[in-house]
């Protein structure tokens, strides 16, 4: 394995991790918003 392949693999892994964190953040925001909406109804 040469350095280019390793750099490419690390870049892809970094993008994947970034994507996962973005999705988790969006889900956390949605849950927080839903809880606020539920609290208003009661």
N, CA, C and O atoms as CSV, one atom per row, in Angstrom:
chain,resi,resn,atom,element,x,y,z
A,1,UNK,N,N,0.859,-1.202,0.000
A,1,UNK,CA,C,0.000,0.000,0.000
A,1,UNK,C,C,0.888,1.244,0.000
A,1,UNK,O,O,1.755,1.401,0.860
A,2,UNK,N,N,0.664,2.107,-0.958
A,2,UNK,CA,C,1.475,3.326,-0.977
A,2,UNK,C,C,0.774,4.451,-0.212
A,2,UNK,O,O,-0.363,4.303,0.235
A,3,UNK,N,N,1.470,5.565,-0.072
A,3,UNK,CA,C,0.966,6.678,0.750
A,3,UNK,C,C,-0.323,7.276,0.181
A,3,UNK,O,O,-1.188,7.715,0.939
A,4,UNK,N,N,-0.454,7.295,-1.138
A,4,UNK,CA,C,-1.659,7.867,-1.746
A,4,UNK,C,C,-2.899,7.076,-1.332
A,4,UNK,O,O,-3.934,7.647,-0.990
A,5,UNK,N,N,-2.770,5.748,-1.371
A,5,UNK,CA,C,-3.904,4.901,-0.974
A,5,UNK,C,C,-4.280,5.127,0.484
A,5,UNK,O,O,-5.459,5.206,0.827
A,6,UNK,N,N,-3.258,5.229,1.343
A,6,UNK,CA,C,-3.511,5.430,2.780
A,6,UNK,C,C,-4.187,6.780,2.995
A,6,UNK,O,O,-5.142,6.880,3.765
A,7,UNK,N,N,-3.697,7.820,2.317
A,7,UNK,CA,C,-4.283,9.155,2.462
A,7,UNK,C,C,-5.733,9.145,1.977
A,7,UNK,O,O,-6.606,9.749,2.601
A,8,UNK,N,N,-5.983,8.458,0.864
A,8,UNK,CA,C,-7.346,8.380,0.322
A,8,UNK,C,C,-8.265,7.639,1.298
A,8,UNK,O,O,-9.400,8.057,1.530
A,9,UNK,N,N,-7.770,6.548,1.860
A,9,UNK,CA,C,-8.566,5.761,2.804
A,9,UNK,C,C,-8.899,6.598,4.042
A,9,UNK,O,O,-10.032,6.579,4.524
A,10,UNK,N,N,-7.907,7.332,4.553
A,10,UNK,CA,C,-8.148,8.177,5.736
A,10,UNK,C,C,-9.155,9.276,5.407
A,10,UNK,O,O,-10.007,9.605,6.233
A,11,UNK,N,N,-9.063,9.839,4.216
A,11,UNK,CA,C,-10.004,10.878,3.803
A,11,UNK,C,C,-11.419,10.350,3.738
A,11,UNK,O,O,-12.354,11.002,4.203
A,12,UNK,N,N,-11.581,9.163,3.158
A,12,UNK,CA,C,-12.914,8.555,3.061
A,12,UNK,C,C,-13.463,8.246,4.455
A,12,UNK,O,O,-14.645,8.461,4.725
A,13,UNK,N,N,-12.599,7.740,5.335
A,13,UNK,CA,C,-13.018,7.412,6.696
A,13,UNK,C,C,-13.446,8.693,7.423
A,13,UNK,O,O,-14.448,8.699,8.138
A,14,UNK,N,N,-12.690,9.763,7.239
A,14,UNK,CA,C,-13.018,11.042,7.865
A,14,UNK,C,C,-14.358,11.563,7.385
A,14,UNK,O,O,-15.160,12.051,8.182
A,15,UNK,N,N,-14.606,11.461,6.080
A,15,UNK,CA,C,-15.891,11.909,5.532
A,15,UNK,C,C,-17.029,11.076,6.109
A,15,UNK,O,O,-18.083,11.614,6.447
A,16,UNK,N,N,-16.825,9.786,6.220
A,16,UNK,CA,C,-17.847,8.901,6.774
A,16,UNK,C,C,-18.174,9.260,8.209
A,16,UNK,O,O,-19.344,9.315,8.588
A,17,UNK,N,N,-17.139,9.507,9.013
A,17,UNK,CA,C,-17.348,9.870,10.414
A,17,UNK,C,C,-18.060,11.212,10.500
A,17,UNK,O,O,-18.953,11.390,11.328
A,18,UNK,N,N,-17.670,12.160,9.647
A,18,UNK,CA,C,-18.310,13.480,9.630
A,18,UNK,C,C,-19.793,13.320,9.315
A,18,UNK,O,O,-20.641,13.937,9.960
A,19,UNK,N,N,-20.101,12.487,8.320
A,19,UNK,CA,C,-21.494,12.252,7.938
A,19,UNK,C,C,-22.295,11.666,9.077
A,19,UNK,O,O,-23.441,12.055,9.306
A,20,UNK,N,N,-21.689,10.721,9.799
A,20,UNK,CA,C,-22.382,10.088,10.929
A,20,UNK,C,C,-22.686,11.125,12.005
A,20,UNK,O,O,-23.785,11.151,12.559
A,21,UNK,N,N,-21.694,11.989,12.301
A,21,UNK,CA,C,-21.909,13.007,13.337
A,21,UNK,C,C,-22.990,13.998,12.914
A,21,UNK,O,O,-23.791,14.433,13.742
A,22,UNK,N,N,-23.016,14.356,11.628
A,22,UNK,CA,C,-24.040,15.285,11.128
A,22,UNK,C,C,-25.427,14.667,11.303
A,22,UNK,O,O,-26.351,15.328,11.777
A,23,UNK,N,N,-25.568,13.395,10.917
A,23,UNK,CA,C,-26.860,12.714,11.040
A,23,UNK,C,C,-27.282,12.621,12.510
A,23,UNK,O,O,-28.446,12.851,12.840
A,24,UNK,N,N,-26.331,12.283,13.392
A,24,UNK,CA,C,-26.657,12.199,14.821
A,24,UNK,C,C,-27.099,13.555,15.358
A,24,UNK,O,O,-28.027,13.639,16.162
A,25,UNK,N,N,-26.429,14.622,14.907
A,25,UNK,CA,C,-26.796,15.970,15.336
A,25,UNK,C,C,-28.201,16.337,14.905
A,25,UNK,O,O,-28.964,16.916,15.678
A,26,UNK,N,N,-28.546,15.995,13.650
A,26,UNK,CA,C,-29.888,16.284,13.130
A,26,UNK,C,C,-30.941,15.527,13.938
A,26,UNK,O,O,-31.983,16.082,14.287
A,27,UNK,N,N,-30.661,14.258,14.231
A,27,UNK,CA,C,-31.614,13.453,15.014
A,27,UNK,C,C,-31.790,14.055,16.408
A,27,UNK,O,O,-32.911,14.133,16.910
A,28,UNK,N,N,-30.693,14.481,17.035
A,28,UNK,CA,C,-30.771,15.074,18.374
A,28,UNK,C,C,-31.613,16.349,18.344
A,28,UNK,O,O,-32.415,16.585,19.248
A,29,UNK,N,N,-31.433,17.169,17.310
A,29,UNK,CA,C,-32.234,18.399,17.179
A,29,UNK,C,C,-33.716,18.072,17.013
A,29,UNK,O,O,-34.573,18.700,17.635
A,30,UNK,N,N,-34.010,17.081,16.167
A,30,UNK,CA,C,-35.404,16.693,15.954
A,30,UNK,C,C,-36.042,16.219,17.257
A,30,UNK,O,O,-37.183,16.574,17.553
A,31,UNK,N,N,-35.318,15.424,18.034
A,31,UNK,CA,C,-35.844,14.919,19.301
A,31,UNK,C,C,-36.103,16.081,20.258
A,31,UNK,O,O,-37.135,16.109,20.929
A,32,UNK,N,N,-35.178,17.038,20.328
A,32,UNK,CA,C,-35.349,18.193,21.217
A,32,UNK,C,C,-36.570,19.011,20.814
A,32,UNK,O,O,-37.347,19.438,21.667
A,33,UNK,N,N,-36.737,19.230,19.504
A,33,UNK,CA,C,-37.890,19.998,19.012
A,33,UNK,C,C,-39.181,19.265,19.326
A,33,UNK,O,O,-40.155,19.884,19.756
A,34,UNK,N,N,-39.204,17.965,19.121
A,34,UNK,CA,C,-40.414,17.184,19.390
A,34,UNK,C,C,-40.782,17.236,20.877
A,34,UNK,O,O,-41.961,17.323,21.221
A,35,UNK,N,N,-39.780,17.181,21.752
A,35,UNK,CA,C,-40.058,17.247,23.186
A,35,UNK,C,C,-40.659,18.593,23.551
A,35,UNK,O,O,-41.573,18.661,24.373
A,36,UNK,N,N,-40.149,19.682,22.940
A,36,UNK,CA,C,-40.701,21.011,23.229
A,36,UNK,C,C,-42.146,21.100,22.763
A,36,UNK,O,O,-42.986,21.679,23.453
A,37,UNK,N,N,-42.440,20.535,21.606
A,37,UNK,CA,C,-43.808,20.558,21.071
A,37,UNK,C,C,-44.732,19.753,21.999
A,37,UNK,O,O,-45.848,20.184,22.289
A,38,UNK,N,N,-44.269,18.592,22.461
A,38,UNK,CA,C,-45.077,17.765,23.361
A,38,UNK,C,C,-45.352,18.498,24.680
A,38,UNK,O,O,-46.452,18.392,25.223
A,39,UNK,N,N,-44.383,19.226,25.191
A,39,UNK,CA,C,-44.552,19.921,26.470
A,39,UNK,C,C,-45.584,21.033,26.353
A,39,UNK,O,O,-46.283,21.324,27.323
A,40,UNK,N,N,-45.693,21.663,25.184
A,40,UNK,CA,C,-46.654,22.742,25.010
A,40,UNK,C,C,-48.090,22.231,25.029
A,40,UNK,O,O,-48.988,22.919,25.514
A,41,UNK,N,N,-48.309,21.029,24.504
A,41,UNK,CA,C,-49.670,20.475,24.404
A,41,UNK,C,C,-50.267,20.173,25.763
A,41,UNK,O,O,-51.480,20.278,25.940
A,42,UNK,N,N,-49.424,19.793,26.743
A,42,UNK,CA,C,-49.915,19.369,28.057
A,42,UNK,C,C,-50.297,20.551,28.932
A,42,UNK,O,O,-50.729,20.362,30.069
